[in-house]
Amino acid sequence: MKAPHYLKTIALFLLLLTINTLFAQCFTKIAAGGDHSHALLVDGTLWAWGYNSLGQLGDGTNIHRNVSTQIGTATNWQIIRAGIEHTLAMKTDGTIWAWGRNDFGMLGDGTNLTKQTPIQIGIATNWQNVVAGEFNSFAIKSNGTLWAWGINSTGQLGDGTNVNKNAPVQIGTSTNWQSISAGLSHTTGIKTDGTLWAWGSNYYGQLGDGTNTNKSVPMQIGTDTNWQTVSVGSTHTIALKSNGTLWSWGGNNYGQLGDGTSVDKNIPTQIGIDTNWYKISAGDYYILSLKTDGTLWSWGRNFFGQLGYGTTANINMPTSIGTANNWQNVSAGENHSLALKTDGSLWTCGYNYFGQLGDGTNTDKHVPTAIACPTLAVTPFEDIPALVIYPNPAKDQITLTFTETPSPFEVSIADGLGKTVFSQTYSAQNNVSIATAAFSKGVYFLTVSNQDKKQTQKLIID
């Protein structure tokens, strides 16, 4: 039994019709490093572009890229983090991976050798989060323990020494670490009880403990228990409380604290009186931030236009960028910025000498510029007997029709984060109907496995 010709025509038309929609639902995670950038797509694939002299892109070369390049073929990447010249990532199976520069041991593989492709660190599968400092790395396990490796010249690993480590070492015995942020030479963290902790270099007061003395083990900062998010730059720190207020401390030579001055602070200082701050990301000497209304804000050093407001003048107070109100995430690098909108589109600005903006040029941009979505990693159903999926986009139901009766096969559907939302095995038959009314709107990936063949196609739920 063959599928009616018009069904094939309709399926092709609908697939072409959704190209623009797919562009808008492309990126899910972003990470700006020193002069390189990484992003995850809705299909769980990993992409990179920019500076690559030490293999920090992970594509097996030392060639700089000014457009996004897929790294490997894995489709289960979950978290991506970028340091100055090394990169860390975590997969959905709880493993962590690293690549790039390694002279300080920041890759954590027990060596000091540079790697040009992702390598798994250890064999543990219970990692919950991973963070890249400028020259070191941190990770939290599902049991709440904290681990660190890499440069430790100012005690920034937190193990009580100043000795570099080239493999993960546990920091203290606490089992309630929630999040970590690491910079050039200092580190901060928040525990599940809402307390704030810091260690490492304190020359500029970036630890926030009221002194300028280095600390080589985590020290609690103040007594507040409502800290929600913290982000660390080269010499400064910025944090949000659960009440939506914004706080900063440390070096302020470029106005990166956002208090309207260039005076350093060694204790947390509230910035303005707004209570609707939502996301923060500290670059080298500047800040990107979002408010709950979806607006984008920035301040600090702006030599290359990384603040995104059209000039290269520094700003010492939070300044709104454009009029868009659908921003959902930001990532500040050394001198370039990445920002993600709620429609999944990616925008970049700032320094672009190595192509780190990903727009196909090497020209700096002073305002956010949209980056084209790379081709998603899907394969057509060429090896499955002329399969047609309709309708696509779909609402309540889809139908799979084969032009020839296949052998028994399995159908699975995964969401944009790689989570399987449907899986079922069928006997040899030409038509299969699957209810999709319970699915949320968005991009899914439908896989048909037939004997030794496995093919995947995009499915849009509208």
Secondary structure, 3 states (H helix, E strand, C coil): CCCCHHHHHHHHHHHHHCHHHHHHCCEEEEEECCCEEEEEECCCCEEEEECCCCCCCCCCCCCCEEEEEECCCCCCEEEEEECCCEEEEEECCCCEEEEECCCCCCCCCCCCCCEEEEEECCCCCCEEEEEECCCEEEEEECCCCEEEEECCCCCCCCCCCCCCEEEEEECCCCCCEEEEEECCCEEEEEECCCCEEEEECCCCCCCCCCCCCCEEEEEECCCCCCEEEEEECCCEEEEEECCCCEEEEECCCCCCCCCCCCCCEEEEEECCCCCCEEEEEECCCEEEEEECCCCEEEEECCCCCCCCCCCCCCEEEEEECCCCCCEEEEEECCCEEEEEECCCCEEEEECCCCCCCCCCCCCCEEEEEEECCCCCCCCCCCCCCCEEEECCCECCEEEEEECCCCCCEEEEEECCCCCEEEEEEECCCCEEEEECCCCCCEEEEEEEEECCEEEEEEEEEC
